[in-house]
Amino acid sequence: MSSITERRATLTALVSLSEQMLECARKGEWDAVPVLETQRREGLEAFFSNATLPEEAAFIEPALEGILEIDRQLIELATESREVAAAKLKDLQQGRRAQSAYNSNR
């Protein structure tokens, strides 16, 4: 069985993965986010496949709260990014319609 120190280090690494996901999202590097999320999910599943001890609560609770906060920020960024992409697509479609109308009236 892993020591509490090892489990704390594992959970710290998983929080770090979450922070990397957020940093990638902030940079617009959206392709990296699901790759990191898969690693994090697998790590969390492995971490929680072992029973947690009462003395681990002191570091598990704040780590999970941090991950949840990062996820909220990721959702915000994803929503904003999706809205920007939708607006650009709309502009592109309007431009194509205008070009088509111009070409048909020449």
Protein Blocks (a to p, Z undefined) as FASTA:
>chain_A
ZZfklmmmmmmmmmmmmmmmmmmmmnopamlmmmmmmmmmmmmmmmmmpccdfklmmmmm
mmmmmmmmmmmmmmmmmmmmmmmmmmmmmmmmmmmmmmmmmmmmZZ
